[in-house]
Amino acid sequence: MSSEQVFKQLARDTGEGRGLPNHAFTSDAFLELENTLLFPRSWLLAGTGSDVPNVGDAALAEFGAGSLILLHGSDEQIRVFHNVCPHRGARLLDEPMRAANALTCPYHAWSFDLDGNLKGRPHYDGPGRHDHGQEQGNERVCLFEVRSHQWGDWIFVNLDGQAVEFETEMEAILRRFDGYPLHEFRCAHRQSFEFACNWKLAVENYNDVYHVFKIHPALDKMHVASDRYPMTVDGRHLCNGYSFEGPGRGLTVDEDGPALPTLTHLKDDDRNRMQWATLFPNTAINIYPSNLQLIRFLPKGPHRTQMQMWFYFVGDAATDETTREAREALYREWANLNAEDEDVCRRMQLGRGCNAYDGGRFAPYWDSGTLHFHREVAKAVSENVLE
């Protein structure tokens, strides 16, 4: 099928449209194109301030074959750098760092301060003739900084440096979440889940409200049936929400279970409801009255995805012993939910090996968000690579 035919099918109304061709979900070459053309041009979640809470802390983030360093500088700013020494291209860090004074390359011991500037080069001008940072501030020998933006605790990067401003790209999302006092949330836990599917299928499934009645019995009871809607398109992003059928932490009706404190100054409409958004291409945010999840769907190959989750709670509920039972109950609920999704994601990936499958037969009411997501992926890569 030609690129022109693919775009023509993507442009149809949901009931008549077709999605991306199978090789977009199975091909190493297509994933490489996404790593070259899609991800670098987007705003991507790199990590959180909670990952690097103190001066000298460093965390790592994978992007394709590359690696980034999130570094808490001496000026209390968090900067992001490519994880590579500008001298000979050696990778600087293999593990996170805590309370360091500098980054030192394991190859020739070039060192860099916490702002990414050159600090010293031993024996640079010959044996015993050290350079103690004479070129400090010279961009030619500094670490390679990546364009970044911090939204509360969340750190986003734009790898090619050419995307529109973060506030412009995320305007609809920022407006949707404006009524939530997000600063009250504190990060308590990080956990990863593995899915045997392409990253796009994991994102699609996350956005798929239609399957809740069949796959998620506990969520089906919690999610008010009359308040189930397809995803709403906001720019390149997708949004939704639902009301709760009963008490609990958001995923399961639990009348007698441990409770969590909720956000202050919530609007009345949000006290018994959650909101979520998928930030194109691979980030998601769930906001409940008492907790929040930040999610990154990380490609680990064309057939495998790692779902990375950060869990937030209101204020001291993130650490208090009195709320431990409630926090752990929520972690179990999410583990159960993701386990229920693992098999259907695996089945969708296996189905992409069938030549008879030609992009799907979408449900007009439910699947407009999925088709929109496919269109955005297609637009992010050049036409001649869809063939």
Residue, then its C-alpha position, 0 to 999 in steps of 0.5 A: m500500500s502506498s503512502e498516499q493510500v495510507f493517508k487517504q484511509l486515515a483521513r476517512d470518518t472513523g467508521e470508514g477509516r483504517g489505521l496504520p499498516n501492520h509494519a508500523f507495529t512490527s518493523d525495526a525500521f519503522l521504530e528507527l524512523e520514530n526514533t529519528l522523526l517522531f520522538p526527537r521533534s516532540w516534548l517527551l517526559a524525561g523524569t521528575g524532580s523527585d528523581v533528583p531531589n538534592v544538589g548533585d543528584a543525577a538520574l538517567a532516562e533512555f531514548g532509543a539508543g541514547s541516554l540522558i542525564l537529569l542533573h540537579g545543579s548547584d543553583e537548584q536548577i534541574r538541567v538535562f544533558h546527553n549522557v556522553c563525554p564531549h571528548r571521545g564520546a564515552r558514556l558518562l553514567d551507567e547508574p544514578m548519582r547522589a550528592a556528587n560534586a562533579l561528573t567525571c568521565p570514566y575514560h580520561a577523567w575529564s570532569f564537569d561541574l553540576d551546571g555541565n561546564l568543564k571543570g578539569r582535564p588531567h594531563y591535558d597538555g602532557p604528563g603532569r600538565h593539567d587543565h584546571g578549567q581554563e576553558q570553563g564556559n566554552e560551549r565547545v567543551c561543555l556537556f551537551e545540554v538538551r532543551s527542557h521544561q519543568w512543569g511542577d515536578w515533571i521534566f520534559v525534553n525536546l531533543d531536536g530543540q525545534a518544537v514549539e514552546f511547551e506551553t503552546e504545545m500543551e495549552a489544552i492540557l494545561r487548561r484542562f488541569d488548571g483547576y487542580p492544585l497539582h503542587e499538593f501532590r508528592c511522589a511516593h513510588r515508582q514502578s514499571f510494567e512490561f507489555a509484549c506489544n508495540w508502544k503504540l498499542a500500549v498507548e491505544n489500549y490505555n485510551d480505550v474506554y470500550h474494553v473496560f466492561k470486558i477486561h476490567p471487572a473491578l474498574d467496570k464497577m467503579h466507572v459510572a456506566s452513564d459517564r463513559y465517553p470516547m476520548t476527546v481530541d485536544g490538539r495532538h493530545l487525547c483527554n477523558g474522565y469518569s465519575f465514581e460509582g462508590p468510595g475507593r481510591g479510584l480504580t475499585v469500589d472499596e467501601d471499608g478499605p483504607a482511605l486517602p486524603t484528597l486535594t484541597h479546594l477541588k471543584d465540586d464536580d471533581r470531588n467524585r471524578m477523575q481526569w486523564a490525558t495522553l500527551f502525544p506521543n507517549t506520556a499520560i497523566n491520571i488525576y484522582p481526588s486523592n492520588l495521581q499517576l504519571i506514565r511513560f510508555l517506553p519502546k523497548g523494541p517493536h514488540r515490547t513496551q515498558m510502562q513506567m509509572w510514578f505514583y503521587f499522593v496529597g502532601d504527607a500521605a505520600t510518606d506517612e505510616t498511617t496511609r501506607e496501607a492505602r498506598e499499597a492497596l492502590y499499587r496492587e489495584w494498578a498491578n491487577l489492572n495492568a495484568e488484565d491488559e497484558d494479554v489483550c496487548r499481546r494479542m493485538q501485537l500477534g494480530r499485526g502478523c496477519n496480512a488480512y488485517d488492514g488497519g482495523r474496522f473502527a467503532p464510530y462511537w468509541d474509536s475516534g481517539t485511536l484513529h486520531f492517534h494514528r493520524e498524528v503518528a503518520k504526520a510525524v513521519s514522512e510519507n515515503v516511510l509508510e509504504 
